[in-house]
């Protein structure tokens, strides 16, 4: 049975969904299927906007995993630099 089968109707108004195995997922995420050259800026925008879920697939059709990973990596680096600058002030 799929973990996703446990999503209750009342949970759709929540910002989190609880799965059968009690893991939670954000209710809203960014899908990057067929985004190609727009993947990096779309992921960066989503992270800046507060998204915590990026839906991607390990499939040759999409071939955007590198751009998703790089965008997340760069965004995290930027966040770390900003925190360090704030601590120095």
C-alpha positions in Angstrom: 0.0 0.0 0.0 1.3 3.4 -0.9 2.2 5.8 1.9 0.3 8.6 0.1 -3.0 6.7 0.6 -3.2 7.9 4.1 -3.9 11.5 3.2 -7.2 12.5 4.9 -9.6 15.0 3.4 -9.3 17.3 6.5 -5.6 17.5 6.0 -5.8 19.4 2.7 -6.3 22.6 4.6 -3.1 22.1 6.5 0.3 23.1 5.4 1.6 19.6 6.0 0.3 16.2 4.9 0.8 13.1 7.2 1.6 9.8 5.4 0.8 6.3 6.6 4.3 6.0 8.0 3.8 9.3 10.0 6.3 11.2 7.8 5.0 14.6 6.9 5.4 16.5 3.6 4.6 20.1 2.8 1.2 20.3 1.2 2.5 22.7 -1.6 5.6 22.2 -3.6 7.3 23.1 -6.8 7.1 20.7 -9.7 10.0 21.0 -12.2 8.9 18.6 -14.9 9.9 19.8 -18.3 11.2 23.1 -16.9 14.6 22.7 -18.6 16.5 26.1 -18.7 13.9 27.6 -16.2 14.7 25.0 -13.5 17.5 26.8 -11.7 15.7 30.2 -11.4 12.4 28.5 -10.6 13.9 26.5 -7.7 15.7 29.5 -6.4 12.5 31.6 -6.5 10.6 28.8 -4.7 13.1 28.5 -2.0 13.2 32.3 -1.5 9.4 32.2 -1.3 9.5 29.6 1.5 8.8 26.3 -0.4 10.2 23.2 1.2 9.3 20.7 -1.4 10.7 20.4 -4.9 9.2 17.5 -6.9 11.7 16.1 -9.4 12.3 12.7 -11.0 15.4 10.7 -11.9 14.4 10.3 -15.5 16.2 11.0 -18.7 13.0 12.7 -20.0 13.3 15.6 -17.5 17.1 15.7 -17.1 16.9 18.6 -14.6 18.3 16.9 -11.4 21.6 18.7 -11.8 19.9 22.1 -12.0 17.7 21.4 -9.0 20.7 20.2 -7.0 22.8 23.2 -8.0 20.0 25.7 -7.2 19.5 24.2 -3.7 23.2 24.1 -3.1 23.7 27.7 -4.2 20.7 28.9 -2.2 21.9 27.2 1.0 25.4 28.7 0.5 23.7 32.2 0.1 21.7 31.6 3.3 24.8 30.6 5.2 26.6 33.7 4.0 23.7 36.0 5.0 23.6 34.4 8.5 27.3 34.9 8.9 27.0 38.5 7.9 24.2 39.1 10.4 26.2 37.5 13.2 29.1 39.8 12.5 26.9 42.9 12.8 
